[in-house]
């Protein structure tokens, strides 16, 4: 593969984008990302690293190892997410896969194949949620308030 790299360690492959010019344009469109590969048009993100194939994300903070996400915003501390779409206000998500249309997520972990989620909080071990109506799943704890 032929890679073009910037000063922040981000890189875009000529093969992924189809031409050297398109790869350079995609690389120049990143703002606040480091060590990401084949991402494009992410804007005003900060401390995002080791993401791949993401596009049109904005205002994400501290995401890492996300893959193929699209149009996410206000994400934070994400880990291992893949195929996310139109996420907003997500925080501390981990191992998410094939998520779409997420809103208001927080403290999620080990999610898989979720879709149409809304106002989720403190979710854990969610799997195969695809096709369900928007649902709020709350993990109860004995923590003092």
CORDAMO-V622509 format. One record per run of one state. SS is the DSSP state (helix for helix, strand for strand, loop for the rest). FROM is the first residue (numbers start at 1). LEN is the number of residues. If there is no record, write none. Layout:
# CORDAMO-V622509
ss: <SS	SS>
from: <FROM	FROM>
len: <LEN	LEN>
This chain:
# CORDAMO-V622509
ss: <loop	strand	loop	strand	helix	loop	helix	loop	strand	loop	strand	loop	strand	loop	strand	loop	strand	loop	strand	loop	strand	loop	strand	loop	strand	loop	strand	loop	strand	loop	strand	loop	strand	loop	strand	loop	strand	loop	strand	loop	strand	loop	strand	loop	strand	loop	strand	loop	strand	loop	strand	loop>
from: <1	3	6	11	14	18	20	29	33	35	37	38	40	41	43	44	46	47	48	50	52	53	55	56	58	59	61	62	64	65	67	68	70	71	73	74	76	77	79	80	82	83	85	86	88	89	91	92	94	95	97	98>
len: <2	3	5	3	4	2	9	4	2	2	1	2	1	2	1	2	1	1	2	2	1	2	1	2	1	2	1	2	1	2	1	2	1	2	1	2	1	2	1	2	1	2	1	2	1	2	1	2	1	2	1	48>
